């Protein structure tokens, strides 16, 4: 497959994913984008820094999502009214053909604007992923009967740190959390109920990211929002509610590499269950960083004991199939690795295996 063909195919794959995950507007934009790359249009120049990558690598680097986010960011900033006029709002559907035309003009007029935005990988910090992580935390609390120390890596803005302050509707499986919480999360749950009666007490929480989103900066908050698909208004509203809660809680994310931070911060501690967790983060790390982080996590696990357990909870696609997302838990002492659930990457469904 040629370099251009690999890039085109990656955009087509992401278009299909957007359509499958409920964003027809984004899917249509990406289909037009793929044709533009194919014909050597302005987008072909913007994606040139990644043109030597395979289709799999381009998908892993989320190049299509970087471009899509830049378009939405210009709408949210108010700097591109012609683009905004074609984007969806809660009161009108979008016009993807008109939006593509306006975005193409913008790429020609200000390619540096797109290039700068696309230089960093997406950070969506999808709040609804907490509904996928919740049963994992409950499992740890139920198995250890200890309070939880939380350590999140690849945390972006850190919104999932506050998972225990959200309310969850798991359908027939039940509900959990504060019914009055500003963040209300539901999901299509299948399988038995998780251990909803487990006693949960969070005694500390911390997080890191290589390039954290400072939610106190309005431009950073806008960028975070830009990576949500513009025709998914419930996701946008949830993000606004979670940001308000995080600002009120003075949520912080340390700027540090996950490998060094994990080794420095996340060792087991007597009298608590230490939980290292992450969601849709692993695929963005180089292979050598993945190996180093696995080693650091293993060292933490080796230091665990019954009165100071260590848990590794992750919501990630398996390396063999990036289209599938799993919730897995490894709990030390013992180090048994368990597949807990198959989940939707945005939290829309949880197939709980327990």
PERA-V341150 format. One record per helix or strand of 2 or more residues. SS is the DSSP state (hx for helix, st for strand). FROM is the first residue (numbers start at 1). TO is the last residue. Records with the same first field share a line. If there is no record, write none. Layout:
# PERA-V341150
SS->FROM-TO, FROM-TO
This chain:
# PERA-V341150
hx->3-20, 24-38, 42-46, 48-50, 55-60, 63-77, 81-86, 96-109, 111-117, 127-144, 159-165, 171-173, 218-226, 233-248, 258-265, 282-284, 287-302
st->147-153, 167-169, 175-177, 184-186, 188-190, 202-209, 254-255, 272-279, 310-318, 321-332, 336-343, 349-352
